Structures are given as structure tokens and as C-alpha cells.
């Protein structure tokens, strides 16, 4: 599970730019980059989990797989 914190200033489409300092923008941008990285790392971990089991039935059920394969 990942936690994404809400940022009031990172989205230039919805924040009041006249109220955001350069320091706030920097902090929000760093937070955004960190949150995106957490999301990507989360999906990588899920892909790693499912890849370990992918097509394992072809190995433990090789007789059945071969039978289906040749028909």
C-alpha cells in the first residue's frame, strides 16, 4: 500500500499561483515526484509478484499442457 499526500500547490491548473512561494512550489514538486516514485515502485512490486507465478501450471502440469499442445 502507498500513501499519497494531498498537495494544494503542486497542480498549476488548480492552485492560486499568486499565493504560492518558490519554496512552497519546490517542496510540493519534490513531494509530487516522491509520490509518483512510490506509485511506480508499488506497481513494480505487484508485477514482480505475478511474474513469479506466470504460466507455472505449464511446469507442474506438463502432461496436461503437452496434451493440449499437440491437439
PyMOL commands that set and color helices and strands:
alter all, ss='L'
color gray80, all
select helices_A, chain A and resi 17-19+22-53+57-60+62-70
alter helices_A, ss='H'
color red, helices_A
deselect
rebuild
show_as cartoon
